Amino acid sequence: MSYSFDIIGITPVLTFFNYQQQHEHNPHRGKTHLGSYECSLDSFIKSTKMVPSRPNWDWDEVTNIMIKFWLKNEDKIRYWKNELTRGKQEENIIVARVVNFEALRNELESLFEA
């Protein structure tokens, strides 16, 4: 399987929680979102354990993709760490997206079968 990991933004905790409750209940979905109070590799790896309706993915491979992202994107990580620090007045978290390309393709193909 092929996976992708990317940091996509910062949001209030309640907004993230509501999004997960509304959109991440399908265990066969092609993507999931991870939320963390810290912009660190360890915190994102830990957050994979809290994914609602956790898809049946190769989570070791997801972790490897996250590590590769961390090794190749120092500027991007620094940017998001700074943004998260600036937003500390509120209860914000940093959000990342993990995509399973095979599951996403199946999800999109099913839209056209109807």
C-alpha positions as CSV (number, residue, x, y, z in Angstrom):
1,M,0.0,0.0,0.0
2,S,1.0,3.6,-0.5
3,Y,0.6,6.2,2.1
4,S,1.1,10.0,2.5
5,F,1.5,12.2,5.5
6,D,1.4,16.0,5.6
7,I,0.8,18.7,8.2
8,I,-2.2,20.7,7.1
9,G,-3.0,23.3,9.8
10,I,-3.9,24.4,13.3
11,T,-7.4,24.3,14.7
12,P,-9.2,24.6,18.0
13,V,-9.5,21.2,19.8
14,L,-13.3,21.3,19.8
15,T,-13.4,21.9,16.0
16,F,-11.1,18.9,15.4
17,F,-13.1,16.7,17.7
18,N,-16.4,17.6,16.0
19,Y,-14.9,16.9,12.6
20,Q,-13.7,13.5,13.7
21,Q,-17.2,12.7,15.1
22,Q,-18.9,13.7,11.8
23,H,-16.5,12.4,9.2
24,E,-14.2,9.7,10.5
25,H,-16.6,6.9,11.4
26,N,-16.1,4.8,8.2
27,P,-13.2,2.3,8.8
28,H,-12.8,1.9,5.1
29,R,-12.1,5.6,4.4
30,G,-9.1,6.7,2.3
31,K,-7.8,9.3,4.7
32,T,-7.7,10.2,8.4
33,H,-6.6,13.2,10.4
34,L,-4.3,13.2,13.4
35,G,-4.3,15.9,16.0
36,S,-1.6,16.8,18.5
37,Y,-0.9,19.4,21.1
38,E,2.8,19.3,20.1
39,C,4.4,19.5,16.7
40,S,6.7,16.5,17.2
41,L,7.1,13.2,15.4
42,D,6.5,11.3,18.7
43,S,3.3,13.1,19.4
44,F,1.9,12.3,15.9
45,I,3.0,8.7,16.1
46,K,1.1,8.5,19.5
47,S,-1.9,10.1,18.0
48,T,-2.3,7.3,15.5
49,K,-3.5,5.2,18.4
50,M,-6.5,7.5,19.0
51,V,-7.9,7.5,15.5
52,P,-11.7,6.9,15.6
53,S,-12.9,3.8,13.8
54,R,-9.2,3.0,13.0
55,P,-8.9,1.8,9.5
56,N,-7.3,-1.6,8.9
57,W,-4.1,-0.1,7.4
58,D,-0.4,-1.0,7.8
59,W,0.3,1.3,10.7
60,D,3.9,0.4,10.7
61,E,4.2,1.7,7.1
62,V,2.2,4.8,8.1
63,T,4.8,5.4,10.9
64,N,7.6,5.0,8.4
65,I,6.0,7.5,6.1
66,M,5.8,10.0,9.0
67,I,9.4,9.5,9.8
68,K,10.4,10.1,6.2
69,F,8.3,13.3,6.2
70,W,10.1,14.5,9.3
71,L,13.5,13.8,7.9
72,K,12.8,15.6,4.6
73,N,10.7,18.7,5.7
74,E,12.6,20.6,8.3
75,D,11.5,24.0,7.1
76,K,7.8,23.0,7.0
77,I,8.0,21.5,10.4
78,R,9.7,24.6,11.8
79,Y,7.0,26.8,10.3
80,W,4.2,24.7,11.9
81,K,5.9,24.6,15.3
82,N,6.1,28.4,15.2
83,E,2.4,28.7,14.1
84,L,1.3,26.4,16.9
85,T,3.3,28.4,19.5
86,R,1.7,31.7,18.3
87,G,-1.7,30.2,18.7
88,K,-1.2,29.0,22.3
89,Q,-3.6,31.6,23.8
90,E,-6.4,29.2,22.7
91,E,-6.6,25.5,23.0
92,N,-5.3,24.7,19.6
93,I,-3.9,21.5,18.1
94,I,-1.8,20.9,15.0
95,V,-3.5,18.7,12.4
96,A,-2.0,16.3,10.0
97,R,-3.6,14.1,7.3
98,V,-2.7,10.5,6.5
99,V,-3.8,9.2,3.1
100,N,-4.0,5.6,2.0
101,F,-4.0,5.9,-1.8
102,E,-5.5,2.5,-2.4
103,A,-8.4,3.0,-0.1
104,L,-9.0,6.5,-1.4
105,R,-9.1,5.2,-4.9
106,N,-11.6,2.6,-3.9
107,E,-13.6,5.2,-2.1
108,L,-13.7,7.5,-5.2
109,E,-14.5,4.7,-7.6
110,S,-17.5,3.7,-5.5
111,L,-18.9,7.2,-6.0
112,F,-19.2,6.5,-9.7
113,E,-20.7,3.0,-9.4
114,A,-23.9,4.3,-8.0
